Amino acid sequence: MRVRNLVAASAALLVWPALAPAAGPVTIVAAENFYGDVAQQIGGADVKVTSILSNPDEDPHLFEASPSVGRAISGARIAVYSGIDYDPWMEKLLAAAKSADRQVIVVADLGGHRSGDNPHIWYDVDTMLAFARTLTEKLDGINPASKAAYEQRLEEFQRSMQPISAKIAALRKRLAGTPVTATEPVFGYMLNALGMPVRNQSFQIAVMNNTEPSASDVAAFENDLKEHRVKLLIYNAQASDPVAERMMKLAKASGIAVVGASETEPPGEKYQAWMTRELDAVDQALR
């Protein structure tokens, strides 16, 4: 992942007026599709959700806002984005299409995350649960007639997350203390939850920021793989980088388990299934 986005919003996006809220379902625009998925699970038929970043084959950080994105945001009753420098184009578009009626949810703020923290906050289960609760509160205020339905769906979502928390706890008992490494910190929050110490942090940050890792960082990473100081390598399944690819090849050649973690929720898959599958991959790789 690259925190420094290569986004250039066109001048046309900066002049649209905010639209009045439409009758019918509450319009929600989510910068990323995992937030859109959870919003749909909570809102049901009472919401109309648009997810902007939803292509698993696209690097989210090469995204450029189009006029259609600007129009969608301009008409949103609720807008959701990660924050902490992951999707700064959302801030620009929201500022350009102001609306006194729009509710904005910056998910990073809900988990106490700040600029400079690992921006891949959707791998933090507690943050996603906080997002679901906050969204439900916003919907309750906008459409009180459907409050009971929103609250019921929130409870269903919370129950559906319990097996994931249980799986994390079970894996932590077995894997805590197992050293791992990664080409980027995409899966960082989940690895922390599993109690697995992550090596080569400075290498990961360099790749994430689209800068070249230092020679010493590259050498340390290579030595960890060659000398089997780590048991697992996590790579970004969505963004390609030559030095990261070299580390993946070296890991495989050294007999180190390799698991991919994506930044975008796979098409047709719920957030819960996605997280479960990622955890299962780690579980199987380290058996």
C-alpha positions as CSV (number, residue, x, y, z in Angstrom):
1,M,0.0,0.0,0.0
2,R,1.1,3.6,-0.6
3,V,-0.1,6.2,1.8
4,R,0.9,9.0,-0.5
5,N,-2.1,8.9,-2.9
6,L,-1.7,9.8,-6.6
7,V,-5.1,11.4,-6.7
8,A,-5.9,14.5,-8.7
9,A,-9.5,15.5,-8.4
10,S,-10.7,17.5,-11.4
11,A,-11.7,21.1,-11.0
12,A,-15.2,20.2,-12.0
13,L,-15.6,18.2,-8.8
14,L,-15.1,21.4,-6.8
15,V,-18.1,23.3,-8.0
16,W,-21.1,21.0,-7.5
17,P,-23.6,22.2,-4.9
18,A,-24.8,19.7,-2.3
19,L,-28.0,18.0,-3.1
20,A,-31.0,17.9,-0.8
21,P,-31.6,14.5,0.8
22,A,-33.7,12.4,-1.5
23,A,-37.0,10.8,-0.3
24,G,-36.9,7.0,0.3
25,P,-33.8,5.0,1.3
26,V,-31.0,6.9,3.1
27,T,-28.1,7.4,0.6
28,I,-24.7,6.2,1.9
29,V,-21.4,6.7,0.1
30,A,-18.5,4.7,1.4
31,A,-15.0,5.3,0.2
32,E,-14.1,1.6,0.6
33,N,-16.4,-1.3,-0.1
34,F,-15.9,-3.0,3.3
35,Y,-17.6,0.0,4.9
36,G,-20.2,-0.1,2.2
37,D,-20.8,-3.8,2.9
38,V,-21.3,-3.2,6.7
39,A,-23.5,-0.2,5.9
40,Q,-25.7,-2.4,3.7
41,Q,-25.9,-5.1,6.4
42,I,-27.0,-2.5,9.0
43,G,-29.3,-0.5,6.7
44,G,-30.9,-3.3,4.7
45,A,-33.6,-2.1,2.3
46,D,-33.8,1.3,4.2
47,V,-30.5,2.4,2.7
48,K,-28.9,2.8,-0.8
49,V,-25.2,2.2,-0.6
50,T,-22.5,3.3,-3.1
51,S,-18.9,2.0,-2.6
52,I,-16.3,3.8,-4.5
53,L,-13.2,1.5,-4.1
54,S,-14.4,-2.0,-4.9
55,N,-12.1,-3.5,-7.5
56,P,-9.7,-6.0,-5.9
57,D,-7.4,-5.8,-9.0
58,E,-6.8,-2.1,-8.5
59,D,-4.3,-0.5,-6.3
60,P,-6.4,1.8,-4.1
61,H,-3.7,4.4,-3.9
62,L,-3.6,4.9,-7.6
63,F,-7.2,5.8,-7.6
64,E,-8.3,9.1,-9.3
65,A,-11.7,10.6,-8.5
66,S,-14.0,10.9,-11.5
67,P,-17.0,13.2,-12.0
68,S,-19.4,10.3,-11.1
69,V,-17.6,9.9,-7.8
70,G,-18.1,13.6,-7.1
71,R,-21.8,13.4,-8.0
72,A,-22.3,10.4,-5.7
73,I,-20.6,12.2,-2.7
74,S,-22.6,15.4,-3.4
75,G,-25.8,13.5,-3.0
76,A,-24.9,11.4,0.0
77,R,-26.8,11.7,3.3
78,I,-24.1,9.8,5.0
79,A,-20.4,9.6,3.9
80,V,-17.9,7.2,5.3
81,Y,-14.2,7.0,4.8
82,S,-11.1,5.7,6.6
83,G,-9.1,8.8,7.3
84,I,-5.5,9.0,8.6
85,D,-4.2,9.7,5.1
86,Y,-5.6,6.6,3.5
87,D,-8.3,8.3,1.4
88,P,-7.6,12.1,1.5
89,W,-9.5,12.6,-1.8
90,M,-12.7,12.0,0.2
91,E,-11.9,15.0,2.4
92,K,-11.4,17.2,-0.7
93,L,-14.6,16.1,-2.3
94,L,-16.7,16.5,0.8
95,A,-15.2,20.0,1.4
96,A,-16.1,20.9,-2.2
97,A,-19.7,19.7,-1.8
98,K,-20.8,21.0,1.6
99,S,-24.1,20.0,3.0
100,A,-25.6,20.9,6.4
101,D,-27.7,17.7,6.3
102,R,-24.9,15.3,5.6
103,Q,-23.5,13.0,8.3
104,V,-19.8,12.1,7.9
105,I,-18.1,9.2,9.6
106,V,-14.3,9.1,9.7
107,V,-13.7,5.5,10.9
108,A,-10.2,6.1,12.1
109,D,-11.5,8.5,14.7
110,L,-13.8,5.9,16.2
111,G,-10.8,3.6,17.0
112,G,-8.7,6.4,18.4
113,H,-6.3,6.2,15.4
114,R,-4.2,9.2,14.4
115,S,-2.2,10.3,11.5
116,G,1.0,8.3,11.3
117,D,-0.7,5.1,12.5
118,N,-1.1,2.1,10.3
119,P,-4.0,3.1,8.0
120,H,-5.3,-0.4,7.4
121,I,-7.8,-0.1,10.2
122,W,-10.5,-2.4,8.8
123,Y,-8.3,-5.3,10.0
124,D,-9.0,-4.1,13.5
125,V,-12.2,-5.9,14.6
126,D,-13.0,-3.4,17.4
127,T,-12.8,-0.5,15.0
128,M,-15.2,-2.1,12.6
129,L,-17.6,-2.9,15.5
130,A,-17.4,0.8,16.5
131,F,-18.2,1.8,13.0
132,A,-21.3,-0.4,12.9
133,R,-22.5,1.2,16.2
134,T,-21.9,4.7,15.0
135,L,-23.6,4.1,11.7
136,T,-26.6,2.7,13.5
137,E,-26.8,5.9,15.6
138,K,-26.6,8.1,12.5
139,L,-29.4,6.1,10.8
140,D,-31.6,6.2,13.9
141,G,-31.4,10.0,13.9
142,I,-32.0,10.3,10.2
143,N,-34.9,7.8,9.9
144,P,-36.4,7.2,13.3
145,A,-39.2,5.1,11.7
146,S,-36.8,2.4,10.9
147,K,-34.9,2.5,14.2
148,A,-36.0,-0.9,15.4
149,A,-34.9,-2.5,12.2
150,Y,-31.5,-0.8,12.3
151,E,-31.0,-1.9,15.9
152,Q,-32.0,-5.5,15.1
153,R,-29.5,-5.6,12.2
154,L,-26.8,-4.2,14.4
155,E,-27.3,-7.0,16.9
156,E,-27.2,-9.5,14.0
157,F,-23.9,-8.0,12.8
158,Q,-22.4,-8.1,16.3
159,R,-23.4,-11.7,16.7
160,S,-21.9,-12.6,13.3
161,M,-18.6,-11.0,14.4
162,Q,-18.3,-13.2,17.6
163,P,-16.9,-16.3,15.7
164,I,-14.2,-14.0,14.3
165,S,-13.2,-12.8,17.7
166,A,-13.3,-16.4,19.0
167,K,-11.0,-17.5,16.2
168,I,-8.6,-14.7,16.9
169,A,-8.5,-15.7,20.6
170,A,-7.9,-19.4,19.7
171,L,-5.2,-18.6,17.2
172,R,-3.5,-16.3,19.7
173,K,-3.2,-19.1,22.2
174,R,-1.3,-21.2,19.6
175,L,0.6,-18.5,17.6
176,A,1.4,-15.8,20.1
177,G,5.1,-15.1,20.0
178,T,5.6,-16.6,16.5
179,P,7.8,-14.1,14.6
180,V,6.5,-13.0,11.2
181,T,7.3,-10.4,8.6
182,A,5.5,-8.5,5.9
183,T,6.2,-6.5,2.7
184,E,3.7,-3.9,3.9
185,P,1.7,-3.4,7.1
186,V,-1.7,-4.3,5.5
187,F,-2.4,-7.1,8.0
188,G,-0.7,-5.4,10.9
189,Y,-3.7,-5.0,13.2
190,M,-4.7,-8.6,12.9
191,L,-1.1,-9.8,13.5
192,N,-1.1,-7.6,16.7
193,A,-4.4,-9.2,17.8
194,L,-2.8,-12.6,17.3
195,G,0.1,-11.6,19.4
196,M,2.6,-12.3,16.6
197,P,5.7,-10.0,16.7
198,V,6.3,-8.4,13.3
199,R,9.8,-7.8,12.0
200,N,11.1,-5.4,9.4
201,Q,8.8,-2.6,10.2
202,S,10.9,0.1,8.6
203,F,11.0,-1.9,5.3
204,Q,7.2,-2.1,5.3
205,I,6.8,1.6,6.0
206,A,9.1,2.4,3.1
207,V,7.1,0.3,0.7
208,M,3.8,1.6,2.0
209,N,5.0,5.2,1.4
210,N,6.2,4.3,-2.1
211,T,9.9,4.9,-1.2
212,E,12.9,2.6,-1.6
213,P,13.8,0.6,1.5
214,S,17.3,1.2,2.7
215,A,20.1,-1.2,1.8
216,S,20.3,-2.2,5.5
217,D,16.5,-2.8,5.7
218,V,16.6,-5.0,2.6
219,A,19.6,-7.0,3.9
220,A,17.9,-7.5,7.3
221,F,14.7,-8.7,5.6
222,E,16.7,-11.1,3.4
223,N,18.6,-12.5,6.4
224,D,15.4,-13.1,8.3
225,L,14.1,-15.2,5.4
226,K,17.4,-17.1,4.7
227,E,18.0,-17.8,8.3
228,H,14.4,-18.7,9.1
229,R,14.0,-16.1,11.8
230,V,10.4,-15.7,10.8
231,K,7.7,-18.3,10.2
232,L,5.4,-16.4,7.9
233,L,5.5,-13.6,5.3
234,I,2.4,-11.5,4.6
235,Y,2.3,-9.6,1.3
236,N,-0.1,-7.1,-0.2
237,A,-2.2,-9.1,-2.7
238,Q,-3.3,-5.9,-4.4
239,A,-0.2,-3.8,-5.0
240,S,2.9,-4.8,-6.7
241,D,6.4,-3.6,-5.9
242,P,9.7,-5.0,-7.3
243,V,11.5,-5.3,-3.9
244,A,8.5,-6.8,-2.2
245,E,8.1,-9.4,-5.0
246,R,11.8,-10.2,-4.5
247,M,11.2,-10.9,-0.9
248,M,8.2,-13.1,-1.7
249,K,10.3,-15.2,-4.0
250,L,13.0,-15.5,-1.5
251,A,10.6,-16.5,1.2
252,K,9.2,-19.3,-1.0
253,A,12.7,-20.5,-1.9
254,S,13.6,-20.5,1.8
255,G,10.5,-22.6,2.7
256,I,8.8,-19.7,4.6
257,A,5.0,-19.7,4.4
258,V,3.5,-16.9,2.4
259,V,0.0,-15.5,2.7
260,G,-1.6,-12.6,0.8
261,A,-3.8,-9.9,2.4
262,S,-5.9,-7.6,0.3
263,E,-6.9,-4.0,0.8
264,T,-10.3,-4.3,-0.9
265,E,-13.1,-6.7,0.1
266,P,-13.5,-9.4,-2.6
267,P,-16.6,-9.2,-4.8
268,G,-19.6,-11.1,-3.5
269,E,-18.0,-11.7,-0.1
270,K,-19.2,-10.3,3.2
271,Y,-16.7,-8.6,5.5
272,Q,-17.1,-11.5,8.0
273,A,-16.3,-14.2,5.4
274,W,-13.3,-12.1,4.2
275,M,-11.8,-11.8,7.7
276,T,-12.5,-15.5,8.4
277,R,-10.8,-16.6,5.2
278,E,-7.7,-14.4,5.9
279,L,-7.4,-15.9,9.4
280,D,-7.9,-19.4,8.1
281,A,-5.0,-18.8,5.6
282,V,-2.7,-17.9,8.5
283,D,-3.9,-20.9,10.5
284,Q,-3.3,-23.3,7.6
285,A,0.1,-21.7,6.7
286,L,1.4,-22.2,10.2
287,R,0.2,-25.7,10.9
